[in-house]
Amino acid sequence: MPKKLEKKLYMVAENWKDAEGVYQRLWDRGRMLPKGLEFISAWIDENIERSFRLMQTHDRRLLDEWIAKWRDLVDFDVCPVITPEEAGEKIAAKIRKSRSIRSAGPV
């Protein structure tokens, strides 16, 4: 059985150069997401100048493909993110590892 590719979350901060142009393209063409890139949710600032969008994909190149379709209207900053639960698991593992190393004492 083929291995399922792990999907990753990305927070995409968008600085809009032309809010009216962004919405007009959205209304005319939709989000233009390549297959395999999922829109999770978005928030827009009160001045309608910035958007914060949560996206998910197994292939970062799909995000770049989508960005290329909007780059004339938007400047993008992409940051891979994890959930608070995943962050807690990582921190707990580090703490457990650190404690086990200290309790082992000198060799």
C-alpha positions in Angstrom: 0.0 0.0 0.0 1.5 3.4 -1.0 2.4 5.7 1.9 0.0 8.6 2.4 1.7 12.0 2.1 1.5 14.1 5.3 -0.4 17.3 4.9 1.1 20.4 6.4 -0.6 23.7 7.5 0.6 27.1 6.3 -0.4 30.5 7.6 -0.4 32.9 4.6 -0.2 36.6 5.4 -1.3 38.6 2.5 -0.7 42.3 1.9 -3.2 43.5 -0.7 -2.0 45.9 -3.3 -5.6 46.3 -4.7 -8.5 45.0 -2.5 -11.1 45.7 -5.2 -9.0 43.8 -7.7 -8.6 40.9 -5.3 -12.4 40.6 -4.8 -13.1 41.1 -8.5 -10.8 38.2 -9.4 -12.2 36.1 -6.6 -15.8 36.7 -7.9 -14.8 36.1 -11.5 -12.5 33.1 -11.2 -12.9 31.7 -7.6 -9.9 30.9 -5.4 -8.1 29.2 -8.3 -6.7 26.5 -6.0 -4.7 23.7 -7.6 -5.9 20.2 -6.8 -4.4 19.2 -3.5 -4.3 22.6 -1.9 -7.0 23.2 0.7 -8.4 26.5 2.0 -9.1 26.1 5.7 -10.2 29.6 6.8 -9.3 33.3 6.5 -9.5 36.6 8.4 -9.4 40.1 6.9 -8.2 43.1 8.8 -10.8 45.9 9.3 -9.1 48.2 6.7 -9.4 45.4 4.1 -5.7 45.6 3.4 -4.4 42.4 4.8 -5.6 38.8 5.0 -4.5 35.9 7.1 -5.3 32.6 5.5 -4.8 29.1 6.8 -4.0 26.6 4.0 -3.2 22.9 4.0 -1.3 20.7 1.4 1.0 17.7 1.1 3.1 19.6 -1.5 4.5 23.1 -0.8 4.8 23.6 -4.6 1.0 23.7 -4.9 1.0 26.8 -2.6 3.6 28.5 -4.8 1.5 27.6 -7.9 -1.5 29.3 -6.3 0.5 32.3 -5.1 1.7 32.9 -8.7 -1.9 33.5 -9.8 -2.3 36.3 -7.3 1.1 37.9 -7.1 0.2 40.9 -9.2 -2.4 41.9 -6.6 -1.0 40.5 -3.4 2.4 40.3 -1.6 2.7 37.0 0.4 4.4 35.8 3.5 4.1 32.1 4.1 4.9 30.4 7.4 4.5 26.6 8.1 2.5 26.2 11.3 1.5 23.5 13.7 -1.5 23.2 16.0 -1.2 24.1 19.7 -1.6 20.4 20.5 1.3 19.5 18.2 3.4 22.2 19.8 2.6 20.9 23.3 3.6 17.4 22.3 7.0 18.6 20.9 7.7 20.6 24.1 6.7 17.7 26.3 9.1 15.4 24.4 12.0 17.9 24.8 11.3 18.2 28.5 11.2 14.4 28.9 14.4 14.0 27.0 16.1 16.8 29.0 15.1 15.3 32.3 16.2 11.8 31.3 19.6 13.0 30.3 20.1 14.9 33.6 18.9 12.0 35.7 21.2 9.6 34.0 24.2 11.3 35.7 27.9 10.9 34.6 28.9 7.9 32.7 
